[in-house]
């Protein structure tokens, strides 16, 4: 079965209090920071996160390893990968069909067709939930259940430019650092900062 974080961490906290003295104000603030960091990483509040499956991405090889920051933005990766491809912009795919010979056929909203050996569908989860693209044959019940069960979180990022990287006197050359809020009411507000200044003339930070 699956436990939510509040239930699991709440029980752990009760167990700790049996053996140790109650948390100090500073310790509570630090615990709140870790709460907010988990919410930031998962893009959801703790009551919507499973204590069992919150880090399931780590079990897949493609999601393992250290984090990487692309200071030029992800468009640099897309530009490189698409340099030798025929990219059709402003084209709305209406259906994905499996032909009798096993090949795949894409049909857009204007009736145009493309035939390929394989099709990789990477549309946003919300479009899959709405059924904007029809599949023939239809997706299996297992896939439909997965689409229905999955959720998408919201993470807001703000880019700030500063005349000098004043934070380095506190964190040295670290790429990112955290901010511990003064109270639980402000938990998660500007909790993590990323230093993006090494490749920019103007020091900048993203939170």
Legacy VTK file of the C-alpha trace (Angstrom):
# vtk DataFile Version 3.0
C-alpha trace
ASCII
DATASET POLYDATA
POINTS 207 float
0.000 0.000 0.000
1.049 3.628 -0.396
1.535 6.138 2.416
1.538 9.880 1.903
4.470 11.913 3.137
2.595 13.715 5.928
1.513 10.373 7.413
4.926 8.745 7.082
6.974 11.720 8.260
4.470 12.421 11.017
4.920 8.890 12.343
8.700 9.152 12.094
8.563 12.416 13.994
6.527 10.813 16.797
9.032 7.962 16.997
11.932 10.418 17.235
10.253 12.412 19.995
10.050 9.266 22.118
13.851 9.024 22.111
14.930 12.649 21.758
14.003 16.100 22.969
11.457 18.123 20.920
12.698 20.018 17.868
14.033 23.517 18.356
12.674 26.374 16.241
15.718 26.152 13.982
15.241 22.403 13.520
11.569 22.906 12.633
12.568 25.469 10.010
15.123 23.046 8.576
12.526 20.271 8.477
10.161 22.636 6.661
12.915 23.289 4.129
13.221 19.570 3.402
9.439 19.336 3.102
9.429 22.174 0.569
12.381 20.679 -1.329
10.445 17.436 -1.778
7.413 19.387 -2.973
9.609 21.307 -5.397
11.204 18.126 -6.769
7.839 16.406 -7.262
5.848 19.465 -8.321
3.087 18.703 -5.822
2.161 19.212 -2.190
3.085 16.504 0.292
-0.477 15.242 0.668
-0.407 14.243 -3.022
2.994 12.488 -2.936
3.479 8.791 -2.240
6.039 7.915 0.435
6.706 4.697 -1.461
6.923 5.861 -5.075
8.052 9.499 -4.835
11.541 8.666 -6.223
10.502 5.992 -8.730
12.350 7.837 -11.523
15.655 6.844 -9.905
14.958 3.200 -10.783
15.105 3.997 -14.508
18.545 4.312 -16.051
17.667 7.306 -18.227
16.735 9.336 -15.129
19.766 8.338 -13.045
23.010 10.225 -12.480
23.781 13.769 -11.448
21.618 16.749 -12.301
22.712 18.917 -15.208
21.990 22.579 -15.910
21.946 23.915 -19.477
22.588 27.620 -19.113
21.653 28.310 -22.750
18.269 26.637 -22.241
16.882 23.355 -23.554
16.344 24.917 -26.985
20.077 24.380 -27.608
19.539 20.610 -27.283
16.457 20.646 -29.517
18.252 22.708 -32.161
21.133 20.241 -32.240
18.936 17.122 -32.340
16.655 18.530 -35.055
19.410 19.899 -37.309
19.106 16.972 -39.779
15.359 16.318 -39.369
12.346 17.407 -41.386
10.338 19.276 -38.743
6.703 20.108 -39.549
5.620 23.153 -37.548
1.998 24.247 -37.009
0.844 20.675 -37.663
-1.815 19.198 -35.368
-1.790 15.388 -35.227
-5.327 14.015 -35.099
-4.741 10.259 -35.066
-2.101 7.550 -34.805
-2.943 4.366 -36.700
-1.266 0.967 -36.899
-1.472 -0.368 -40.467
-1.902 -4.017 -41.450
1.778 -4.357 -42.374
2.795 -3.126 -38.906
3.816 0.347 -39.994
2.464 3.471 -38.320
0.420 6.219 -39.950
0.015 9.741 -38.623
-2.947 11.797 -39.809
-3.088 15.533 -39.116
-6.128 17.760 -38.725
-6.073 18.576 -42.469
-6.081 14.922 -43.524
-2.418 14.726 -44.516
-0.672 11.423 -43.761
2.840 10.318 -42.796
3.913 6.664 -42.676
6.787 5.470 -40.484
8.167 2.314 -38.877
7.775 3.700 -35.367
6.003 6.604 -33.670
7.064 8.237 -30.403
4.248 10.145 -28.716
5.493 12.898 -26.390
2.478 15.194 -26.195
1.580 16.799 -22.842
-0.252 14.600 -20.363
-3.277 16.933 -20.396
-3.802 16.288 -24.126
-3.680 12.533 -23.576
-6.251 12.874 -20.814
-8.542 14.896 -23.082
-8.195 12.385 -25.903
-7.115 14.987 -28.456
-5.366 12.231 -30.454
-7.211 9.056 -31.370
-5.366 5.752 -31.580
-6.299 2.851 -33.877
-6.393 0.286 -32.474
-7.327 1.995 -29.176
-4.810 2.117 -26.343
-4.950 -0.810 -23.923
-6.869 -0.516 -20.643
-3.525 -0.640 -18.833
-2.250 2.431 -20.690
-5.546 4.288 -20.296
-5.501 3.611 -16.553
-1.933 4.909 -16.328
-2.871 8.088 -18.216
-5.867 8.614 -15.945
-3.854 8.038 -12.773
-0.874 10.220 -13.635
-0.742 13.834 -12.512
1.305 16.871 -13.494
2.638 19.333 -10.955
3.289 23.053 -11.196
6.702 24.595 -10.544
7.292 28.301 -11.127
10.778 29.629 -11.889
11.948 33.234 -11.783
15.169 34.553 -13.377
16.902 37.420 -11.561
19.951 39.371 -12.775
22.408 40.939 -10.329
25.419 43.238 -10.861
27.655 40.812 -8.952
27.389 37.225 -7.615
27.125 38.240 -3.956
26.033 34.731 -2.950
29.464 33.248 -3.651
30.851 34.635 -0.417
28.431 32.256 1.323
28.420 29.190 -0.936
31.678 29.447 -2.877
31.453 27.948 -6.365
28.423 25.741 -5.697
25.913 25.691 -8.557
22.847 25.959 -6.320
21.864 26.685 -2.747
18.764 26.562 -0.573
16.935 29.176 1.458
15.390 28.246 4.817
12.157 30.178 5.365
11.570 32.082 8.595
8.198 30.398 9.155
6.074 27.484 7.962
3.681 29.928 6.305
6.403 30.821 3.782
7.556 27.247 3.189
8.553 26.728 -0.431
8.824 30.421 -1.287
12.131 30.874 -3.118
13.466 27.688 -1.540
16.153 26.809 -4.099
18.434 29.100 -6.122
20.552 28.072 -9.124
23.638 30.083 -10.067
23.572 30.539 -13.841
26.251 33.217 -14.062
29.423 31.295 -15.122
28.553 31.547 -18.829
26.860 34.921 -18.679
28.374 38.376 -18.532
25.749 39.436 -16.003
25.467 37.258 -12.857
22.035 35.688 -12.683
20.159 33.370 -10.414
17.072 31.245 -10.999
14.635 30.329 -8.276
LINES 1 208
207 0 1 2 3 4 5 6 7 8 9 10 11 12 13 14 15 16 17 18 19 20 21 22 23 24 25 26 27 28 29 30 31 32 33 34 35 36 37 38 39 40 41 42 43 44 45 46 47 48 49 50 51 52 53 54 55 56 57 58 59 60 61 62 63 64 65 66 67 68 69 70 71 72 73 74 75 76 77 78 79 80 81 82 83 84 85 86 87 88 89 90 91 92 93 94 95 96 97 98 99 100 101 102 103 104 105 106 107 108 109 110 111 112 113 114 115 116 117 118 119 120 121 122 123 124 125 126 127 128 129 130 131 132 133 134 135 136 137 138 139 140 141 142 143 144 145 146 147 148 149 150 151 152 153 154 155 156 157 158 159 160 161 162 163 164 165 166 167 168 169 170 171 172 173 174 175 176 177 178 179 180 181 182 183 184 185 186 187 188 189 190 191 192 193 194 195 196 197 198 199 200 201 202 203 204 205 206
